[in-house]
Amino acid sequence: MINLTHSLFIWILFWILTYVILFMLRKLKVNYIKKYGLMILIFLSSTIIALIVFKELILESTKNFTLIPFIVLLLVFVINICIYYFSHKYLKNQSK
């Protein structure tokens, strides 16, 4: 449990540092529209660093991985898209 608490503390500090960097860049008028490449680089590098630092925890949590939750999520999305499509196709707007 101490290892998990220690890792959680490091994770929180890491993401606070990432968002402080983003906030500082925003003060310098760097945003995701003008300098999108820099923002992509910051998010990608912070994600890669997090994956390297927490590799053991990630591997431990994914060792019993199953596809069932993703299949259920996919079905929910497909049903949602079908309902949206058919509701716009067959339901008419009521006019006053």
N, C-alpha and C positions, 0 to 999 in steps of 0.2 A: 504494500500500500504506500510505503514511503516513496518508492520509485515512481508510482503513478502520480502522487502528489507533487513530487519534484518535476516530473515531466509536464504536468498541467501548469505549474508555475512558469516554467520555461516557455511553454506554448503561449500563455497569456502575455508575457513580456515580449515575446517575438512579434506577435501580431500588433501589440501596442506600438512597438518600434516601427513596424511597417506602415501603420496608418499615421504615425507622426511624420515619417518621411513624406508620405503622400500629402499631408496637410501643409508641410513646409513647401513642397513643390507647388501646391495650389496658391500659396502666398506669393510665389515667384511667377505667377501667371502661367504655370505649366498645367495643362489639363488634358483630358482624354480626347479632346477634339483637335487641338493644335499639335500636341506632341504625343500622339497615341502610341507611337513606337516605344517611347520612354516608359509610358504607363504599363504597356504590355511587358516590357523587360522587367520592371519592378515587381509586378504580380507574378510573373513566371519565375523569376529568381527567388522570390520569397517562398513560393510553393516548392520549388526544388530543394531549397535549404531545409524547409520543414520536413519534406519527405526523407532527406538524408538524416536529419537529427532524430526523427521519430520512426526510423525504419523498423526497429524491433517491435514497437507497439503496433505499428500498422500490420506487420506480418503476423503477429500474434492474434490480432482481431480479425484478420481475414483468412485464417487457416480453415475455418468451417464455412467457407463461402458457398452459397447456393444461389441459383438463378431465379428461384421462385418469386421473391419480392420484385425483381425487375420485370418478370413476365406479367405479374399482376399490375404493376404500374403501366406497362405498355398497353395492356387491355383497357385500363381506365382512360388513357390518352386516346386510344382508338375510338372508344365509345363516345368520349367527349367530342372528338372531331366529327364523328358521324352525326351526333345530335345537332351540333352547330350547323353542319352542311344541310341536313334535311330540314331543319327548322327554318332556315333562310329560303330553302327551295320551295317548300310546301305550305308554310304558314304565311298568311298575307297580313300586311299592316292594316290596322283598323283606321279608317278615316272618319272624321266627324262630319 
